[in-house]
Amino acid sequence: MTTPPTDRAPAPPGPDPRRWLALVAVALSVLVISFDMTVLNVALPTLASQLEATTGQQQWIVDSYSVVFAAAMLPAGLIGDRFGRRLVLTLGLALFGLSSAVGMLADSPGTLIAARAAMGLAGALVMPMSMAVIPGIFPAAEQRRATAVLAAALAVGTPLGPLIGGFLLQHFWWGAIFVVNLPLVAIGITACLILLPETRNPAAPRIDLLGTLLGAGGLAALTYGIIEGPERGWSDPLVLGTIGGSLVALTTLVRRSRRRPDPMLDLTLLADRTFRWSVVAATLVSLVLYGAFFVLPLYFQSVLGADAFGTGLRLMPMMLGLMVAARFSDKLVARTGHRPVITAGLAVLAGALLIGSRTDASDGYGPAAVWLVLLGFGMGLSIITAQATALLTLPPARAGVGSGLLQTFRQVGGAIGVALFGSLLAGSYRGALDATGLPAGAADRAGQSVVAADAVAASTGDPSLAASAHAAYVHGMTAVLLTAGVVAVLSAVLVALRMPSVEPTGPAEPSVGGAVTGEPAADGPGTGPGPSAAPAADHG
């Protein structure tokens, strides 16, 4: 007896059952990149002493990472879209591991600066690719949750860096802060090769060499000028020259991108109002958060007397608030939409910063522990939701470029925050410091930082100078937190008024034999972006 023919097409296979394991591998990759951004916050004094690094070299040990990271983000997203996201992610992790090994063995400031620059390049390869692989392995219904997990891993790394760095410094030599990267990188590479499918966009544009040079050079010069501004002065010729040159380069890149049919800087992505305002919100969160991250470690170490590990422990309440927000943000978005959640996160962030601005020099750690929980909660609601919403608006074909654009804005926003809040802190501190009776040289040294003032007080046996320096630092810290809090309030109002309320629908489901198995059908020629790629000009 023959089986009657049927017109029913075979059911497409379900989602890859290993997709959440794959996400864990990608989250590990993001986590190691993220905490390496802040691990030097507590290690720099020890490292600088043992390597005999000058003040300028210390600054570049930190800043070389940020400058290269920001400069390479845009071309990294395009490279991943064109040549394969898993390939670029894996190569980025391998480079990160290699440069970490070089940093671990460095015996001079120059070698360490070079290693940190290579780590910044590796981070730029990993960061956008970690988000771009999601459309290839997750159905649309799960993509917000998956992007929220990655955004949470990225955010968790910020307070985790000082804790890990402090613990390693307490038990090992300074190079141990880079050793921890090696096993995580090895696990990440292995898991990515086994669990992640390769996805790419066969129609991705060719690498625009001139555009790449304009983008990388412009972003590097802008970040350099912003970082150097507080130290050299904003009227310094080098600062003015680099910022002016960066504006010329970036303006040229924008004009070139508008004329080209396949630009590296895809400004058409910003035509989607949901993507645009999600990027704006994520950038503003990064800007205000750097105010808190910039002032807190020195407050704990110099004013409260904590060691490196103790400083990391004192930041843990922020991680608690962050993890609570990560746990519930997805459910809140499902009930209320993304705009109320991002607005509420910015409002909570503002409240935490304004409470922190009431800190007095005689206060202990207790009040800080309370508002740090709120800070982490507001950070989680706003940054996780903003990043997840931005990425959900992207068609799979432009996932790498769009993610690179988002992370570039965030990095530049953070650099601007460091420059602005660093200038405000330095000016407020010097204005409030009482150096009466000190020789001119000692007074000038004490005015450079609270750490220098403590050293002068110890060498002269003047406890009143240390007390004045601590009070002056708290005065500067509260000015920074107050300003950051006001910016967060304005950001919440701006997002509430301007951000579209309609939820992005996400890209189309990955097709069989397409995004999951090789060159994604959704990315291929003739498919085009789904409805989510259309500009959301009418979203309200």
Summary of the structure (lengths in Angstrom):
residues: 540
radius of gyration: 23.9
end to end distance: 61.5
largest distance: 108.4
contacts: 2077
relative contact order: 0.13
helix: 76%
strand: 0%
